[in-house]
Amino acid sequence: MFFFLPYQTNIRPWRTPYANYALIAVNILIFLASYYPVTDPITGRQTVLRDWVYQFMLTPARPYIWQFVTYAFLHGNIGHVLGNMFFLWLFGRNVNDKLGNIGYVSFYLAGAVFSGIGHTLLGGGNVLGASGAVAAVTGAYLALFPQTLIRVFYWLYFFIDTVEFPALYLIVFKLIVWDNIIERSVAHVAYDAHLTGYGFGIIAMLAMLGTGLISSGNYDLWSMIRQWNRRRAYRDAVASGFDPFGRTPSKKIRSKAVKKTKQQKENELILMDLKGEISRRVNERNLPAAAEKYLELVRIDPEQVIDRQNLLDIANQLASNNRHEDAAKAYEKFIKHYSSYEYIEQVELMLGILYSRYLHQTEMAIEHLEIALEKLSDPGQKQMCQSELQRLKNT
C-alpha cells in the first residue's frame, strides 16, 4: 500500500487570495446544483448528474464554444470535485497573490480553455472537471516558486510520515511525468488536458516574467534560467579566452588579463548565487538563513548592496540575534544607499541605540541620535531618543 499527498507549502500569500476562494466556492456550488444520484427503476442504470449538465460538458466531437469554459466548473462525483479543489487551494493561493484577483481569474479561465483545446486536438472523449485549469495553476506555481518546499504526507505499508520536496522536483517528476506520462492507467482521466494545462501554466508565467508583466525576483524559474545562462556564458567566455567586457589587450599581456578575468567571473558567479539565495530566504521569511548568506556575501565583497527591504530585514534580524557589530554595519550601508527611505529616522535611531548601548561608541551614537531627533515624529520614539542623548552627554 502506498499513499502520497502533498498538503502544505512553506510560503503563505501576503494578501488574502479572495479570487481563489471564490473559484473554489463556485465549483462546489455548481457541483451541488448538478449532483443528483438516481437509479432508473426500469433499466437499473445509475446516473449522478442532472440532465442539464451534459450540454455544458466539453464534447470534442462536436464542441460548442462555451463548453471550453463551462466544462471546467462541472464534476462527476464528490471525490472528483474535492480532489481538484484541494489542489486549487494548495497551489492557487500564492499564484492568486502574485497575479492579483482579476489577473488570477483570467489566467484560470485561460488555463481551462487551453486545456480543453489540447484535449480536443489530441483526440480525447467527452470531458468535464477543473483538473486542466488546476494543472495550469500548478504549472504557474512551479514557474513562480520553484525553490519553495512542499510538505508531503506518505503512507507506505507500516510507515507513515511526512517529508519535504522542492516544488520544482515534486511537480515535474511526480505530478507531471509520473502521474500523467508514465502511469496513464486510470480510465476516464483526461491526461492530455492535464499536460496541456501544465504546459500552458509554465509557459504563460515564463512569458509574463520575461516581458516584465509581473515582477521577477531571484527565486522564480525565469531567474533560474537566466542565472544558468549567465553561468554558461561566463564559462564559455573564460574557456575560450574571450573577454566579455570587450577589451582587446595586446597579445603580450592577454594571458594575464584572461587569468584575472577568470577569477573575476568566478567571484561574480558566487556573489550572484548568494544574492539569489538571500532573496529566496527572505521571500520564504527564513530571515536567520538570509542573514547568514548576507554575511557570507559581505565577507567576499564588503561593498555589495542588496535590495532595500531585504537589507533592512536582515539588519533587524542581526540586531535581534545580538550580532550588534554586523547589524550596525548593515544599518550604515542602508543609510548610505537608501537615504531617501521614508522612515530613515527610525533606522538612524536604531543605529544610534546600537552604538550607545551595545558597541559603546559614544561619538557615533550621538551623531546618529541627533539626526534621528530632528526627523522623528512619534512621541515615544522621540522621548527615547532624547533620553539616550541626555544620558550620553552626561557621562
C-alpha atoms as one frame of an Amber mdcrd trajectory, in Angstrom:
protein
   0.000   0.000   0.000   1.339   3.421  -0.932  -0.375   6.781  -0.413   1.267
  10.081  -1.316  -0.359  13.504  -0.769   1.231  16.989  -0.891  -0.639  19.107
   1.623   1.360  22.216   2.578   3.779  24.755   1.105   6.328  26.698   3.119
   5.166  30.104   1.863   1.946  31.958   2.514   0.315  34.693   0.453   0.839
  38.253   1.629  -2.740  39.150   0.711  -5.955  37.190   1.182  -6.498  35.175
  -2.052 -10.151  36.122  -2.496 -10.315  35.053  -6.152  -9.030  31.578  -5.362
 -11.565  31.135  -2.569 -14.306  32.404  -4.888 -13.383  29.904  -7.615 -13.419
  27.067  -5.090 -16.824  28.181  -3.816 -18.276  28.468  -7.336 -17.042  24.999
  -8.284 -18.530  23.445  -5.155 -21.863  25.253  -5.524 -22.201  24.210  -9.171
 -21.385  20.633  -8.238 -24.048  20.637  -5.511 -26.548  22.036  -8.003 -25.695
  19.372 -10.595 -25.303  16.326  -8.356 -28.393  14.095  -8.364 -27.667  10.371
  -7.940 -30.646   8.261  -9.030 -31.255   4.752 -10.382 -33.674   4.193 -13.239
 -36.242   1.670 -11.914 -36.739   0.131 -15.357 -33.197  -0.133 -16.741 -31.363
  -0.190 -13.439 -28.956   2.413 -14.886 -27.496   4.772 -12.292 -26.823   8.428
 -13.007 -25.287  11.021 -10.693 -25.724  14.258 -12.639 -28.765  16.198 -13.691
 -29.691  16.209 -17.365 -28.787  19.867 -17.974 -25.123  19.147 -17.189 -24.455
  17.321 -20.454 -24.907  20.373 -22.669 -22.173  22.185 -20.719 -19.520  19.451
 -20.633 -16.920  19.505 -23.414 -17.815  17.246 -26.341 -14.759  17.212 -28.666
 -16.625  15.505 -31.492 -18.944  18.497 -31.803 -17.938  21.199 -29.336 -19.742
  24.450 -28.690 -17.522  27.415 -27.906 -18.906  27.966 -24.402 -18.063  24.395
 -23.458 -14.338  25.254 -23.342 -15.120  27.228 -20.175 -18.219  25.592 -18.689
 -16.753  22.072 -18.616 -14.172  23.247 -16.065 -16.883  24.043 -13.495 -18.524
  20.609 -13.629 -17.507  17.450 -11.777 -18.576  13.837 -11.966 -18.599  12.900
  -8.274 -17.693  14.088  -4.788 -14.125  12.764  -4.909 -13.577  14.492  -8.245
 -14.564  17.944  -7.015 -12.855  17.617  -3.621  -9.568  16.472  -5.193  -9.499
  19.328  -7.696 -10.456  21.943  -5.117  -7.835  20.715  -2.674  -5.030  21.185
  -5.205  -6.507  24.524  -6.262  -6.410  25.612  -2.618  -2.855  24.298  -2.161
  -1.238  25.954  -5.195  -3.702  28.669  -6.140  -3.331  30.932  -3.113   0.196
  32.109  -3.876  -0.457  32.339  -7.618  -3.512  34.488  -6.812  -1.336  36.675
  -4.600   1.206  37.131  -7.401  -1.286  37.852 -10.215  -3.951  39.762  -8.301
  -7.618  38.795  -8.245  -8.600  39.843 -11.773  -5.407  38.530 -13.318  -5.771
  35.232 -11.494  -9.361  34.624 -12.595  -8.403  35.496 -16.185  -5.464  33.101
 -16.021  -7.628  30.333 -14.542 -10.207  30.650 -17.319  -7.456  30.733 -19.956
  -5.996  27.572 -18.428  -9.388  25.876 -18.743  -9.706  26.942 -22.385  -6.219
  25.820 -23.423  -6.553  22.527 -21.557  -9.832  21.890 -23.367  -8.249  22.736
 -26.718  -5.346  20.358 -26.031  -7.731  17.592 -25.016  -9.804  18.133 -28.154
  -6.864  18.251 -30.569  -5.331  15.109 -29.089  -8.497  13.110 -29.665  -9.989
  12.925 -26.182 -13.576  11.989 -25.440 -16.276  13.910 -23.619 -14.803  15.577
 -20.556 -15.739  17.644 -17.518 -13.793  18.843 -14.493 -11.468  21.591 -13.335
  -8.318  19.444 -13.428  -6.966  21.084 -16.600  -7.363  24.570 -15.126  -5.915
  23.377 -11.800  -2.960  21.897 -13.704  -2.400  25.334 -15.275  -2.379  26.897
 -11.791   0.053  24.214 -10.594   2.309  24.904 -13.581   2.181  28.598 -12.743
   3.193  27.811  -9.154   6.143  25.810 -10.489   7.301  28.768 -12.613   6.816
  31.354  -9.858   8.018  29.429  -6.784  10.219  26.527  -7.947  12.534  26.638
  -4.941   9.853  26.568  -2.253   9.280  23.404  -0.251   6.138  21.274  -0.343
   5.373  19.029   2.609   4.060  15.612   1.640   2.221  13.039   3.726   3.007
   9.436   2.777   1.815   6.013   3.887   3.974   3.076   2.813   2.718  -0.160
   4.360   3.590   0.310   8.044   5.451   3.600   7.600   3.533   6.854   7.996
   5.411  10.137   7.972   5.876  13.477   6.212   8.722  14.701   4.028   9.546
  17.937   2.182  10.385  18.203  -1.522  11.374  21.254  -3.585   8.392  22.323
  -5.687  10.413  22.041  -8.900  11.105  18.328  -8.429   7.775  17.336  -6.916
   5.660  18.982  -9.613   7.846  17.997 -12.565   8.676  14.412 -11.666   5.641
  13.333  -9.626   2.643  15.366 -10.765   3.604  15.820 -14.417   5.881  12.965
 -15.511   4.830  10.112 -13.231   1.101  10.808 -12.848   0.382  11.910 -16.423
   3.009  10.290 -18.659   4.233   7.086 -17.041   1.184   5.977 -15.045  -1.659
   6.578 -17.506  -3.579   3.604 -16.182  -6.819   5.044 -14.766  -9.755   5.023
 -17.150 -11.710   8.187 -17.934  -8.902  10.542 -16.835  -8.095  13.429 -19.197
  -4.299  13.082 -19.073  -3.775  15.188 -22.199  -5.852  18.015 -20.736  -3.648
  17.885 -17.630  -0.427  18.018 -19.642  -1.726  20.882 -21.748  -2.679  22.742
 -18.582   0.747  22.260 -17.005   2.432  23.396 -20.205   0.218  26.452 -20.533
   0.767  27.471 -16.909   4.554  27.211 -17.107   4.897  28.919 -20.495   2.432
  31.704 -19.654   4.247  32.545 -16.412   7.669  32.462 -18.067   6.362  34.806
 -20.772   4.949  37.240 -18.210   8.112  37.137 -16.107  10.329  37.543 -19.161
   8.390  40.531 -20.519   8.031  42.222 -17.137   4.235  41.920 -16.963   4.767
  40.526 -13.479   7.786  41.236 -11.321  10.607  38.717 -11.274  12.815  38.035
  -8.271  15.884  35.873  -7.876  13.925  32.759  -6.988  11.453  32.132  -9.843
  12.023  29.832 -12.803  12.787  32.692 -15.198  15.563  33.938 -12.918  16.935
  30.410 -12.549  17.099  30.110 -16.347  18.822  33.498 -16.663  21.329  32.612
 -13.949  22.097  29.299 -15.644  22.561  31.096 -18.966  24.884  33.672 -17.411
  26.990  30.935 -15.847  27.155  29.128 -19.165  28.175  32.312 -20.980  30.849
  33.123 -18.398  32.321  29.643 -18.507  32.338  29.593 -22.294  33.937  33.035
 -22.411  36.642  32.148 -19.931  37.321  28.782 -21.553  37.794  30.386 -24.975
  39.974  33.206 -23.683  37.422  35.819 -24.795  37.000  38.931 -22.659  33.224
  39.544 -22.322  33.836  43.177 -21.372  35.079  43.906 -24.890  38.654  44.842
 -24.050  41.334  43.981 -26.583  44.635  43.993 -24.725  47.863  43.325 -26.522
  48.986  39.768 -27.031  51.795  40.218 -24.552  49.517  40.867 -21.574  46.451
  38.922 -22.738  47.246  35.787 -20.743  47.407  37.792 -17.502  44.189  39.629
 -18.345  42.399  36.356 -19.073  43.619  34.850 -15.829  42.353  37.862 -13.896
  39.074  37.805 -15.755  38.532  34.161 -14.858  38.833  34.955 -11.154  36.536
  37.918 -11.534  33.959  35.781 -13.265  34.133  33.103 -10.600  33.595  35.728
  -7.904  30.703  37.244  -9.827  29.042  33.837 -10.070  29.430  33.282  -6.331
  28.075  36.735  -5.489  25.174  36.315  -7.895  24.234  32.977  -6.338  24.457
  34.421  -2.830  22.158  37.320  -3.747  19.691  34.858  -5.205  19.834  32.783
  -2.019  19.284  35.888   0.125  16.197  36.902  -1.860  14.815  33.374  -1.757
  15.307  33.066   2.005  13.718  36.454   2.652  10.795  35.515   0.422  10.349
  32.346   2.498  10.584  34.525   5.662  13.592  32.459   6.741  15.461  35.542
   7.939  18.118  33.742  10.040  19.293  31.864   6.928  19.092  35.050   4.847
  21.267  36.873   7.405  23.923  34.146   7.253  24.011  34.340   3.455  24.297
  38.134   3.655  27.285  37.908   5.996  28.899  35.467   3.608  28.256  37.918
   0.762  29.913  40.888   2.508  32.834  38.777   3.644  33.628  38.181  -0.029
  32.924  41.774  -1.087  32.116  44.344   1.640  30.791  46.794  -0.971  27.949
  44.543  -2.105  24.442  46.028  -1.729  21.151  44.110  -1.819  17.531  45.229
  -2.225  16.309  47.865   0.213  13.690  45.835   2.080  15.892  42.741   2.170
  18.766  44.742   3.654  16.516  46.293   6.307  15.004  42.920   7.248  18.458
  41.391   7.570  19.794  44.293   9.646  16.826  43.911  12.006  17.419  40.157
  12.178  21.104  40.630  13.024  20.180  43.094  15.760  17.623  40.689  17.254
  20.289  37.952  17.227  22.621  40.205  19.268  25.109  40.431  16.410  25.433
  44.111  17.088  28.522  44.925  15.075  27.208  43.173  11.970  23.823  44.847
  12.449  25.437  48.276  12.745  27.355  47.776   9.502  24.152  46.709   7.745
  22.283  49.763   9.049  25.175  52.029   8.000  25.041  50.573   4.490  21.265
  51.036   4.415  21.578  54.720   5.367  24.332  55.260   2.801  22.473  53.707
  -0.128  18.812  54.268   0.790  18.840  57.688   2.441  15.502  58.576   0.800
  13.687  55.803   2.714  10.520  57.292   4.182  11.318  56.072   7.710  15.060
  56.674   7.633  14.894  58.447  11.019  13.888  55.158  12.659  16.925  53.472
  11.136  19.098  56.306  12.465  17.529  55.818  15.906  18.167  52.077  15.864
  21.761  52.600  14.788  22.286  55.205  17.491  20.941  52.815  20.142  23.283
  50.071  18.911  26.317  52.348  19.109  25.258  53.658  22.505  24.155  50.589
  24.448  25.999  47.703  22.844  29.062  48.933  20.936  29.923  51.784  23.340
  30.904  54.205  20.595  29.625  57.433  22.107  30.500  59.834  19.291  28.879
  57.679  16.630  25.835  57.189  18.837  25.379  60.923  19.400  25.774  61.643
  15.673  23.015  59.246  14.620  20.709  60.048  17.526  20.863  63.789  16.779
  19.990  63.121  13.113  17.096  60.936  14.222  15.818  63.505  16.727  15.425
  66.147  14.024  13.103  63.936  11.965  11.247  61.742  14.467   7.517  62.429
  14.817   6.424  59.572  17.080   6.319  60.939  20.688   7.527  57.690  22.251
  10.479  57.327  19.886  11.348  60.990  20.276  11.342  60.705  24.072  13.554
  57.616  23.951  15.985  59.391  21.604  16.171  62.472  23.846  16.715  60.368
  26.963  19.506  58.405  25.314  21.214  61.582  24.099  20.994  63.152  27.535
  22.496  60.069  29.155  25.383  60.011  26.698  26.188  63.696  27.110  26.134
  63.448  30.900  28.573  60.554  31.084
